[in-house]
Amino acid sequence: MSEVNWPFRRGSTMSIRSAQGVYLETSDGQQILDAAGGAIVSNIGHGRERVVEAVAKATRDYSYVVPPWLTPSRQALADVLSEHWLPPELSRIHITSGGSEAVESGIKLALQYHAAGGERDRSLILARVPSYHGTTLATAGLSGHAVRKRGLESALTVFPSAPTPYLLRCPLGRNHPDAGEYYAQALRQAIIDAGPNRIAALLAEPITGSSGGALVPPDDYWPKVREICNEYGVLIIMDEVMTGFGRTGSRFGYQHWPFVPDILVSGKGLAGGYAPLGGVYASEAIGQAIDQSPFNVMFHTFGAHPAACAAAAEVLTIIDEEQLVERAAQQGKRLAEKLDARLRPLPWVAEVRGRGLLQAVEVVSDPDSLQPFPESADIANRIVARALDHGVFYYGGGTGEFRDMVCMGPAFTVQDEHLDTMAEVLAQSIEEVCG
Ligand SMILES: Cc1ncc(COP(=O)(O)O)c(C=O)c1O
């Protein structure tokens, strides 16, 4: 039998024949608790008939239509987004077919906005380390993700970068009260070093996803960064591919703090895993500047695919009807408490952290010095593999010097007994691998 999964390592093949709620079923009938919602994607769970029907209807009515034209499903998604999800400041919508494309489109909007205003020298994007923004050459270049850049380094553009707030490992000390100011000033310095008139935008996740293992910044960080970016004319592109649409217990991750980005990027949970889809949302000022310029915003052939838009409109409606954002906040708190109680006493757990239903555990060889295990020990991947043997799927995280994190992002419908299993199986797997 030939394999269809060539990009992945041989031996890692799983074969799933069905999925329902928060469970996957393998071809040989094993039930797997999907504690990661796939790649932190499945936010309403598997097998929702309403979404299946919406996709079927769109496919029946019109299979493919060029992205700039409207279909009822595209209109429905635009209406749901603007009436129920996006803040009034972000009125322009551009739909892509995935996260990397959406990030890249966001970057292009920022560049074209500045070029339209006569600032063509603003050609640099400031990014942060650790971070992840996608797998195309541009987004991989911007990602502070050493492991996913390996073998590509010579072809990747090197962009200016600032450190991502990492309270556990803050150079001022663990959970230092001045950490927000420290990291905000580090970002200011990165802008100054690169040349303030050269930076088009800051690209950042509000809460860092798997690359940093759910790193939540201190409360004063984002408002300070907003001020600094305003001061230097730098746009903020918020990468909410992982954190968007309720994952962290608010509609978007940035909404935990009092500021608004200029461009917002989404993917993953937008269509809940029922279809591939991404989206970029920009301010009216950016939209108008590009409208009045001679520049095009080019589409990808499969951007805003009609069936995928139908899926997303239905998924977002279900999230609202079932109040699943509030549920993500509530179940996220419970998960954090259960993880804390079961995992913190283990001698290898440096921290349990996250917000809402994006939670992670960082594993080290010595929690006092925070010394990680050697990279060659491949601890996070081994924990994930061991847990899979116990019937639970977690998402490995961390990269390079920031490593050995295990991330969780189940569907917002997850029940208390699933949260108990997630804490128990993770503790057991860590003990078995590290002990
Ligand atoms: C924060 C963030 N940005 C961008 C991406 C890239 O999205 P995609 O894999 O859909 O291209 C990801 C994927 O993990 C992500 O987590």
The ligand as a Tripos MOL2 file, in Angstrom:
@<TRIPOS>MOLECULE
LIG
   16    16     1     0     0
SMALL
NO_CHARGES

@<TRIPOS>ATOM
      1 C1          0.3310   31.3990   15.4670 C.3       1 LIG1
      2 C2          0.3430   30.6980   14.1430 C.ar      1 LIG1
      3 N1          0.4830   31.4070   13.0100 N.ar      1 LIG1
      4 C3          0.4800   30.8230   11.8060 C.ar      1 LIG1
      5 C4          0.3760   29.4540   11.6660 C.ar      1 LIG1
      6 C5          0.3850   28.8230   10.3040 C.3       1 LIG1
      7 O1         -0.8780   28.3580    9.9620 O.3       1 LIG1
      8 P1         -1.0610   27.1840    8.8860 P.3       1 LIG1
      9 O2         -0.3950   25.9830    9.4420 O.co2     1 LIG1
     10 O3         -2.5670   27.0440    8.7800 O.co2     1 LIG1
     11 O4         -0.4700   27.6470    7.6140 O.co2     1 LIG1
     12 C6          0.2350   28.6690   12.8200 C.ar      1 LIG1
     13 C7          0.1460   27.2060   12.7280 C.2       1 LIG1
     14 O5          0.4030   26.4910   13.6430 O.2       1 LIG1
     15 C8          0.2220   29.3050   14.0920 C.ar      1 LIG1
     16 O6          0.0960   28.6120   15.2300 O.3       1 LIG1
@<TRIPOS>BOND
     1     1     2 1
     2     2     3 ar
     3     2    15 ar
     4     3     4 ar
     5     4     5 ar
     6     5     6 1
     7     5    12 ar
     8     6     7 1
     9     7     8 1
    10     8     9 2
    11     8    10 1
    12     8    11 1
    13    12    13 1
    14    12    15 ar
    15    13    14 2
    16    15    16 1
@<TRIPOS>SUBSTRUCTURE
     1 LIG1         1 GROUP 0 **** ****
